[in-house]
Amino acid sequence: MSRADSPGTDRRGMTWPQMLAMAIGVIYTLVGIVGFFITGFDDFAAHTDEALLGFSINPLHNIVHLVIGLAGIALARTLSGARTYGWLLAVGYGAAFVYGLFAAGEEEPLNFLSINWADNWLHLASVLAGLAIALGPVKDVTTTDRGRDGSLRR
């Protein structure tokens, strides 16, 4: 892939949307893994009283966190991948937020992800982070101009 395919990147590393996608991916992956130490694999899709830092979880919720986290890590490799991840966060967590408005605190079968109101606020924050990743400006450093001596400058 040429540098022209990744505006805002240079030899120094990733763009800020890529770094944010990576950070969110790592955090969600860790939350998914740690969640299994709390919930185990029992009551897979049941509303539980188990929580991680005030956020309600169950094994299915942990798997969702793992998938979202691993997707972020994988897609953060390129700016276009990070932008795609941003849209996935915005749309997916937007849907989760709307679902949570009805399901939070309820018993089965509606609350199969064991969502509480803290989860809803986190989902809304994830929507905003996704929009920032998807739409945030990145300085395009691939443009060049010629100096007085005719040499290319970046």
Backbone hydrogen bonds, N-H to C=O, Kabsch-Sander energy under -0.5 kcal/mol:
donor,donor_aa,acceptor,acceptor_aa,energy
5,D,2,S,-1.4
6,S,3,R,-1.4
9,T,6,S,-1.9
10,D,13,G,-0.8
13,G,10,D,-1.4
19,M,15,T,-2.4
20,L,16,W,-2.7
21,A,17,P,-2.4
22,M,18,Q,-2.6
23,A,19,M,-2.7
24,I,20,L,-2.7
25,G,21,A,-2.5
26,V,22,M,-2.8
27,I,23,A,-2.5
28,Y,24,I,-2.7
29,T,25,G,-2.2
30,L,26,V,-2.6
31,V,27,I,-2.6
32,G,28,Y,-2.2
33,I,29,T,-2.2
34,V,30,L,-3.0
35,G,31,V,-2.2
36,F,32,G,-1.0
36,F,33,I,-0.8
37,F,33,I,-0.8
37,F,34,V,-0.9
38,I,34,V,-1.0
38,I,35,G,-0.6
39,T,35,G,-2.9
40,G,36,F,-2.0
42,D,39,T,-0.7
46,A,43,D,-1.6
52,L,55,F,-2.7
55,F,52,L,-1.8
56,S,54,G,-0.5
57,I,50,E,-2.2
60,L,44,F,-2.3
62,N,58,N,-2.2
63,I,59,P,-2.0
64,V,60,L,-2.1
65,H,61,H,-2.2
66,L,62,N,-2.3
67,V,63,I,-2.7
68,I,64,V,-2.5
69,G,65,H,-2.6
70,L,66,L,-3.0
71,A,67,V,-2.2
72,G,68,I,-1.9
73,I,69,G,-2.1
74,A,70,L,-2.3
75,L,71,A,-2.9
76,A,72,G,-1.5
77,R,74,A,-0.9
78,T,75,L,-1.1
82,A,78,T,-2.4
83,R,79,L,-2.7
84,T,80,S,-2.1
85,Y,81,G,-2.6
86,G,82,A,-2.5
87,W,83,R,-2.1
88,L,84,T,-2.4
89,L,85,Y,-2.8
90,A,86,G,-2.6
91,V,87,W,-2.8
92,G,88,L,-2.6
93,Y,89,L,-2.5
94,G,90,A,-1.2
95,A,91,V,-2.2
96,A,92,G,-2.1
97,F,93,Y,-2.3
98,V,94,G,-2.1
99,Y,95,A,-2.7
100,G,96,A,-2.7
101,L,97,F,-1.5
102,F,98,V,-0.8
102,F,99,Y,-1.1
103,A,99,Y,-2.2
104,A,100,G,-2.4
105,G,115,I,-2.1
106,E,103,A,-2.4
110,L,107,E,-0.6
111,N,107,E,-1.0
112,F,109,P,-0.5
112,F,110,L,-1.0
114,S,111,N,-1.4
120,N,116,N,-1.6
121,W,117,W,-1.9
122,L,118,A,-2.0
123,H,119,D,-2.8
124,L,120,N,-2.2
125,A,121,W,-2.2
126,S,122,L,-2.3
127,V,123,H,-1.9
128,L,124,L,-2.0
129,A,125,A,-2.4
130,G,126,S,-2.5
131,L,127,V,-2.4
132,A,128,L,-2.1
133,I,129,A,-2.4
134,A,130,G,-2.7
135,L,131,L,-2.6
136,G,132,A,-2.2
141,V,139,K,-0.9
143,T,140,D,-0.5
145,D,153,R,-1.7
147,G,151,S,-2.5
150,G,147,G,-2.0
153,R,145,D,-2.9
